[in-house]
């Protein structure tokens, strides 16, 4: 059960009891440019991703002269050996079994006859039970979490006059958990999954020579971490769970496929070739609802009860905002308000052959950086009992901010409290031979062709395609809540308007991102007896069909836009 | 007449871990491969010492870079998988196993059913190849000695991968060692407790007491198998119910219990976590541990508290951080042990503190 590591030329294998992956390595086992680049990630032989990597870091510097902003610059720090000194001579650390003997602990457990009923005297010995429970919580034997880590120290100091920080250290950690249903991955609590945490920790080092009262001062506004994910979940050529019932016609098709694609129709051959060549993937994006009208939710299906917006599967490539400086809503320059996307589901799928439950995601990769208020238990007896679990309803955003009227009563995102002012941007695009491991100063600029000339450059992906997820998290030092005017009826008539000034809040640039992790489940779809407005019925956990709202599929096709934000 | 339901005993998986070679021998025999120490390299075989989950891979036959001749139809694939299951059950119920009192690798008894779930044709992820067939099964357990009903064992999965012709190239089982000895307990009848006080944060897993038939109808009884590295010494029944798409679990027998947490901030700025246990005998010992995902490499895991459970009074306090909280509970009357795990985002704001003061 030991974590195994095998190094060959340009590649090392990281293997736990059920996780398998490769990562790029030099012949001596040290990491190359790019840091920890995971490839061919599988869990229990279910494929998950072809590649997972961090591209680098964009830092925004702002220079002030006599207190006035005189320059803003973005500088890119690629994750490579020219920019960073790798810790431990480039050899990644492994979170492995500790030195205390697993066997000894196992024997301890056995001697306590945990699997037998206790006699009456033993029953009352709480202390001995607590001792037993403590033995159960043992990393040596209960290896429920494994990981790989590397630290990177910026080689040069920041090249800015009188900068508040001299440099930055980055810690890249991937954690992999065992397959279990706790902590609950989604509010139904019915889903076992393995978790993957692609964590990045930032630590800016203070400039000891920094003089804050000098005429010229340089401060750092933000650091942006850009990820590239290339998920590649299994797309089956035949699946008795979701495809048509086995019949003779189907058998002929399958026989044709396994016999070198002979003796089958042209269309069937084209379909099989497409799946074999592209391993088509589909993804869906969702905005959670903040409150649920349970009777109508039961009537129209759980998906419309719990999602404010859904595009499943994505019709076109998409770029979106997941969080705007810690806020789940934002306004454009015309003061039009938008709600940010909350989660992405990803699965191996071709046309409509396999659309996993949403809510649910039984064989899918899903990442949620925020849950909507609909998840919470309320006084409504039909509200979800799981929803107040901290992993859904708590947030690293300070409670004072959450309570502010300008947060609109929304649930906060799952961000680390040290660096809660985060912006999340993402893009799901086709992988092509021209795909490069680069990003741009403005995240959206990488996709400018799709934004500016969608008629020719925006690709349709709803049938399933070889697609990538670009995921960007920016940690900001400050966010400003806008001022607003309100009414106070306790004031004198005719003078009840009160101007609430804008409010500047400050967070830290140091902290860890992607703390919510991502979940990989490979379960059979499940059914439950469910109480609905119309009575009790057997139903799937969520919808297994296409879902498009508030914009219908035809509208999305007609508008053909890369940025598909949803109005608040 | 009282309705009864079984509680099944599990054996310590260490017995499988200590007899790994015997298990591998049985698997190889079931796939018609000679067992010898010399062939070990191409076979990866593991038994999780905590859960007993078994993993077998014929490594150089999985994800091959050449096209294997795979079976033509799902019926053929299922037939091969069925045959393998039968052989493995026979091999692991043989003399060598019984003389050493080793439970069979797969449940083999009139008290269980292994039911087919799906058959899939799996392409190679990187290459233009069909790699193998995958056939999946799940376990069901008999409800009681008189009823003919079998109940789903939630969390149980048996997966068989078939490569060239009828070669079994992968076998993975989410099942635990057991001779399927059982005791029968009275089926507890429940209905939902109506909680109107949102502040109680009652969630997750609840117990209630009425036997209202209409409410009972929407609940499904399931047996539960714990996760990959989770200790489990009994298989006990729960009610699984759903409103909208949300499921909840509540105990269906006197041994079963469920654990939940409620969270509140204190004036001192810490997060107060209150442990709630519903079901069981009411006589519990508990121990709370945690790790911080962002610091686990440096800190590992750590113990937070332990004690004798008292309803409404078993509390822990957490300063600012993100935790993966692990609560172990033992029912000292029955010996049944259960784990509960939850992520906790603790970001208390003390009096007078404002977020804007948190400068790097």
HADDOCK unambig.tbl for C-alpha pairs under 7 A between the chains (distance, minus, plus):
assign (segid A and resid 1 and name CA) (segid B and resid 46 and name CA) 6.42 0.50 0.50
assign (segid A and resid 1 and name CA) (segid B and resid 48 and name CA) 6.93 0.50 0.50
assign (segid A and resid 95 and name CA) (segid B and resid 297 and name CA) 6.23 0.50 0.50
assign (segid A and resid 115 and name CA) (segid B and resid 10 and name CA) 6.70 0.50 0.50
assign (segid A and resid 115 and name CA) (segid B and resid 11 and name CA) 5.98 0.50 0.50
assign (segid A and resid 115 and name CA) (segid B and resid 12 and name CA) 6.25 0.50 0.50
assign (segid A and resid 115 and name CA) (segid B and resid 233 and name CA) 5.39 0.50 0.50
assign (segid A and resid 117 and name CA) (segid B and resid 334 and name CA) 6.72 0.50 0.50
assign (segid A and resid 117 and name CA) (segid B and resid 335 and name CA) 5.89 0.50 0.50
assign (segid A and resid 118 and name CA) (segid B and resid 335 and name CA) 6.32 0.50 0.50
assign (segid A and resid 123 and name CA) (segid B and resid 332 and name CA) 4.94 0.50 0.50
assign (segid A and resid 123 and name CA) (segid B and resid 333 and name CA) 5.68 0.50 0.50
assign (segid A and resid 124 and name CA) (segid B and resid 332 and name CA) 6.41 0.50 0.50
assign (segid A and resid 126 and name CA) (segid B and resid 285 and name CA) 5.79 0.50 0.50
assign (segid A and resid 126 and name CA) (segid B and resid 308 and name CA) 6.96 0.50 0.50
assign (segid A and resid 129 and name CA) (segid B and resid 285 and name CA) 6.53 0.50 0.50
assign (segid A and resid 129 and name CA) (segid B and resid 330 and name CA) 6.81 0.50 0.50
assign (segid A and resid 130 and name CA) (segid B and resid 285 and name CA) 6.25 0.50 0.50
assign (segid A and resid 130 and name CA) (segid B and resid 286 and name CA) 6.32 0.50 0.50
assign (segid A and resid 130 and name CA) (segid B and resid 287 and name CA) 6.14 0.50 0.50
assign (segid A and resid 130 and name CA) (segid B and resid 306 and name CA) 6.88 0.50 0.50
assign (segid A and resid 133 and name CA) (segid B and resid 287 and name CA) 6.23 0.50 0.50
assign (segid A and resid 133 and name CA) (segid B and resid 328 and name CA) 6.11 0.50 0.50
assign (segid A and resid 134 and name CA) (segid B and resid 287 and name CA) 6.66 0.50 0.50
assign (segid A and resid 142 and name CA) (segid B and resid 50 and name CA) 6.97 0.50 0.50
assign (segid A and resid 142 and name CA) (segid B and resid 229 and name CA) 5.73 0.50 0.50
assign (segid A and resid 143 and name CA) (segid B and resid 229 and name CA) 6.88 0.50 0.50
assign (segid A and resid 144 and name CA) (segid B and resid 229 and name CA) 5.80 0.50 0.50
assign (segid A and resid 178 and name CA) (segid B and resid 228 and name CA) 5.88 0.50 0.50
assign (segid A and resid 178 and name CA) (segid B and resid 229 and name CA) 6.70 0.50 0.50
assign (segid A and resid 179 and name CA) (segid B and resid 227 and name CA) 5.98 0.50 0.50
assign (segid A and resid 179 and name CA) (segid B and resid 228 and name CA) 5.27 0.50 0.50
assign (segid A and resid 180 and name CA) (segid B and resid 227 and name CA) 4.16 0.50 0.50
assign (segid A and resid 180 and name CA) (segid B and resid 228 and name CA) 5.95 0.50 0.50
assign (segid A and resid 181 and name CA) (segid B and resid 227 and name CA) 6.66 0.50 0.50
assign (segid A and resid 182 and name CA) (segid B and resid 340 and name CA) 6.74 0.50 0.50
assign (segid A and resid 182 and name CA) (segid B and resid 341 and name CA) 5.24 0.50 0.50
assign (segid A and resid 182 and name CA) (segid B and resid 342 and name CA) 6.61 0.50 0.50
assign (segid A and resid 183 and name CA) (segid B and resid 341 and name CA) 4.90 0.50 0.50
assign (segid A and resid 183 and name CA) (segid B and resid 342 and name CA) 4.48 0.50 0.50
assign (segid A and resid 183 and name CA) (segid B and resid 343 and name CA) 6.29 0.50 0.50
assign (segid A and resid 187 and name CA) (segid B and resid 246 and name CA) 6.35 0.50 0.50
assign (segid A and resid 188 and name CA) (segid B and resid 245 and name CA) 6.58 0.50 0.50
assign (segid A and resid 188 and name CA) (segid B and resid 246 and name CA) 4.26 0.50 0.50
assign (segid A and resid 188 and name CA) (segid B and resid 247 and name CA) 4.71 0.50 0.50
assign (segid A and resid 189 and name CA) (segid B and resid 247 and name CA) 6.51 0.50 0.50
assign (segid A and resid 190 and name CA) (segid B and resid 247 and name CA) 6.74 0.50 0.50
assign (segid A and resid 236 and name CA) (segid B and resid 120 and name CA) 6.27 0.50 0.50
assign (segid A and resid 236 and name CA) (segid B and resid 121 and name CA) 5.53 0.50 0.50
assign (segid A and resid 236 and name CA) (segid B and resid 122 and name CA) 5.15 0.50 0.50
assign (segid A and resid 236 and name CA) (segid B and resid 123 and name CA) 6.56 0.50 0.50
assign (segid A and resid 237 and name CA) (segid B and resid 121 and name CA) 5.28 0.50 0.50
assign (segid A and resid 237 and name CA) (segid B and resid 122 and name CA) 6.38 0.50 0.50
assign (segid A and resid 237 and name CA) (segid B and resid 123 and name CA) 6.91 0.50 0.50
assign (segid A and resid 238 and name CA) (segid B and resid 120 and name CA) 5.27 0.50 0.50
assign (segid A and resid 238 and name CA) (segid B and resid 121 and name CA) 5.03 0.50 0.50
assign (segid A and resid 239 and name CA) (segid B and resid 118 and name CA) 6.97 0.50 0.50
assign (segid A and resid 239 and name CA) (segid B and resid 119 and name CA) 5.93 0.50 0.50
assign (segid A and resid 239 and name CA) (segid B and resid 120 and name CA) 4.43 0.50 0.50
assign (segid A and resid 239 and name CA) (segid B and resid 121 and name CA) 6.69 0.50 0.50
assign (segid A and resid 240 and name CA) (segid B and resid 118 and name CA) 5.39 0.50 0.50
assign (segid A and resid 240 and name CA) (segid B and resid 119 and name CA) 5.38 0.50 0.50
assign (segid A and resid 240 and name CA) (segid B and resid 120 and name CA) 6.40 0.50 0.50
assign (segid A and resid 241 and name CA) (segid B and resid 118 and name CA) 5.34 0.50 0.50
assign (segid A and resid 251 and name CA) (segid B and resid 73 and name CA) 5.78 0.50 0.50
assign (segid A and resid 254 and name CA) (segid B and resid 72 and name CA) 6.36 0.50 0.50
assign (segid A and resid 254 and name CA) (segid B and resid 73 and name CA) 6.34 0.50 0.50
assign (segid A and resid 255 and name CA) (segid B and resid 72 and name CA) 4.80 0.50 0.50
assign (segid A and resid 255 and name CA) (segid B and resid 73 and name CA) 6.46 0.50 0.50
assign (segid A and resid 258 and name CA) (segid B and resid 70 and name CA) 6.57 0.50 0.50
assign (segid A and resid 258 and name CA) (segid B and resid 72 and name CA) 6.13 0.50 0.50
assign (segid A and resid 276 and name CA) (segid B and resid 123 and name CA) 6.39 0.50 0.50
assign (segid A and resid 276 and name CA) (segid B and resid 128 and name CA) 5.31 0.50 0.50
assign (segid A and resid 276 and name CA) (segid B and resid 129 and name CA) 6.54 0.50 0.50
assign (segid A and resid 277 and name CA) (segid B and resid 128 and name CA) 5.67 0.50 0.50
assign (segid A and resid 279 and name CA) (segid B and resid 125 and name CA) 6.75 0.50 0.50
assign (segid A and resid 298 and name CA) (segid B and resid 244 and name CA) 5.65 0.50 0.50
assign (segid A and resid 302 and name CA) (segid B and resid 244 and name CA) 5.74 0.50 0.50
assign (segid A and resid 302 and name CA) (segid B and resid 245 and name CA) 5.71 0.50 0.50
assign (segid A and resid 378 and name CA) (segid B and resid 198 and name CA) 5.63 0.50 0.50
assign (segid A and resid 379 and name CA) (segid B and resid 195 and name CA) 6.80 0.50 0.50
assign (segid A and resid 379 and name CA) (segid B and resid 196 and name CA) 4.54 0.50 0.50
assign (segid A and resid 379 and name CA) (segid B and resid 197 and name CA) 6.31 0.50 0.50
assign (segid A and resid 379 and name CA) (segid B and resid 198 and name CA) 5.76 0.50 0.50
assign (segid A and resid 381 and name CA) (segid B and resid 194 and name CA) 6.07 0.50 0.50
assign (segid A and resid 381 and name CA) (segid B and resid 195 and name CA) 6.84 0.50 0.50
assign (segid A and resid 382 and name CA) (segid B and resid 243 and name CA) 5.91 0.50 0.50
assign (segid A and resid 384 and name CA) (segid B and resid 246 and name CA) 5.52 0.50 0.50
assign (segid A and resid 385 and name CA) (segid B and resid 203 and name CA) 3.98 0.50 0.50
assign (segid A and resid 385 and name CA) (segid B and resid 204 and name CA) 4.77 0.50 0.50
assign (segid A and resid 385 and name CA) (segid B and resid 248 and name CA) 6.70 0.50 0.50
assign (segid A and resid 386 and name CA) (segid B and resid 203 and name CA) 5.09 0.50 0.50
assign (segid A and resid 386 and name CA) (segid B and resid 204 and name CA) 4.01 0.50 0.50
assign (segid A and resid 388 and name CA) (segid B and resid 201 and name CA) 6.49 0.50 0.50
assign (segid A and resid 388 and name CA) (segid B and resid 203 and name CA) 6.51 0.50 0.50
assign (segid A and resid 390 and name CA) (segid B and resid 343 and name CA) 5.90 0.50 0.50
assign (segid A and resid 390 and name CA) (segid B and resid 344 and name CA) 5.04 0.50 0.50
assign (segid A and resid 390 and name CA) (segid B and resid 345 and name CA) 6.20 0.50 0.50
assign (segid A and resid 391 and name CA) (segid B and resid 343 and name CA) 5.08 0.50 0.50
assign (segid A and resid 391 and name CA) (segid B and resid 344 and name CA) 6.23 0.50 0.50
assign (segid A and resid 394 and name CA) (segid B and resid 345 and name CA) 5.75 0.50 0.50
assign (segid A and resid 395 and name CA) (segid B and resid 345 and name CA) 5.89 0.50 0.50
assign (segid A and resid 396 and name CA) (segid B and resid 345 and name CA) 6.20 0.50 0.50
assign (segid A and resid 396 and name CA) (segid B and resid 347 and name CA) 5.89 0.50 0.50
assign (segid A and resid 398 and name CA) (segid B and resid 347 and name CA) 6.36 0.50 0.50
assign (segid A and resid 398 and name CA) (segid B and resid 349 and name CA) 6.81 0.50 0.50
assign (segid A and resid 398 and name CA) (segid B and resid 355 and name CA) 6.59 0.50 0.50
assign (segid A and resid 399 and name CA) (segid B and resid 349 and name CA) 6.83 0.50 0.50
assign (segid A and resid 417 and name CA) (segid B and resid 347 and name CA) 6.09 0.50 0.50
assign (segid A and resid 505 and name CA) (segid B and resid 355 and name CA) 6.21 0.50 0.50
assign (segid A and resid 505 and name CA) (segid B and resid 356 and name CA) 4.54 0.50 0.50
assign (segid A and resid 506 and name CA) (segid B and resid 355 and name CA) 6.19 0.50 0.50
assign (segid A and resid 506 and name CA) (segid B and resid 356 and name CA) 4.24 0.50 0.50
assign (segid A and resid 506 and name CA) (segid B and resid 357 and name CA) 6.82 0.50 0.50
assign (segid A and resid 506 and name CA) (segid B and resid 358 and name CA) 6.24 0.50 0.50
assign (segid A and resid 506 and name CA) (segid B and resid 359 and name CA) 6.31 0.50 0.50
assign (segid A and resid 507 and name CA) (segid B and resid 355 and name CA) 6.71 0.50 0.50
assign (segid A and resid 507 and name CA) (segid B and resid 356 and name CA) 6.62 0.50 0.50
assign (segid A and resid 507 and name CA) (segid B and resid 358 and name CA) 5.53 0.50 0.50
assign (segid A and resid 507 and name CA) (segid B and resid 359 and name CA) 5.92 0.50 0.50
assign (segid A and resid 508 and name CA) (segid B and resid 358 and name CA) 6.52 0.50 0.50
assign (segid A and resid 508 and name CA) (segid B and resid 359 and name CA) 5.66 0.50 0.50
assign (segid A and resid 508 and name CA) (segid B and resid 360 and name CA) 4.92 0.50 0.50
assign (segid A and resid 509 and name CA) (segid B and resid 360 and name CA) 6.40 0.50 0.50
assign (segid A and resid 510 and name CA) (segid B and resid 360 and name CA) 6.99 0.50 0.50
assign (segid A and resid 512 and name CA) (segid B and resid 294 and name CA) 6.53 0.50 0.50
assign (segid A and resid 528 and name CA) (segid B and resid 242 and name CA) 6.69 0.50 0.50
assign (segid A and resid 529 and name CA) (segid B and resid 218 and name CA) 5.31 0.50 0.50
assign (segid A and resid 529 and name CA) (segid B and resid 219 and name CA) 6.34 0.50 0.50
assign (segid A and resid 529 and name CA) (segid B and resid 220 and name CA) 6.60 0.50 0.50
assign (segid A and resid 529 and name CA) (segid B and resid 241 and name CA) 6.72 0.50 0.50
assign (segid A and resid 529 and name CA) (segid B and resid 242 and name CA) 6.40 0.50 0.50
assign (segid A and resid 530 and name CA) (segid B and resid 218 and name CA) 5.98 0.50 0.50
assign (segid A and resid 530 and name CA) (segid B and resid 241 and name CA) 6.86 0.50 0.50
assign (segid A and resid 530 and name CA) (segid B and resid 242 and name CA) 4.72 0.50 0.50
assign (segid A and resid 530 and name CA) (segid B and resid 243 and name CA) 5.52 0.50 0.50
assign (segid A and resid 530 and name CA) (segid B and resid 244 and name CA) 6.57 0.50 0.50
assign (segid A and resid 531 and name CA) (segid B and resid 218 and name CA) 6.17 0.50 0.50
assign (segid A and resid 531 and name CA) (segid B and resid 242 and name CA) 6.30 0.50 0.50
assign (segid A and resid 531 and name CA) (segid B and resid 243 and name CA) 5.09 0.50 0.50
assign (segid A and resid 531 and name CA) (segid B and resid 244 and name CA) 6.69 0.50 0.50
assign (segid A and resid 532 and name CA) (segid B and resid 243 and name CA) 6.69 0.50 0.50
assign (segid A and resid 532 and name CA) (segid B and resid 244 and name CA) 6.32 0.50 0.50
assign (segid A and resid 536 and name CA) (segid B and resid 218 and name CA) 5.86 0.50 0.50
assign (segid A and resid 541 and name CA) (segid B and resid 245 and name CA) 5.40 0.50 0.50
assign (segid A and resid 542 and name CA) (segid B and resid 245 and name CA) 6.37 0.50 0.50
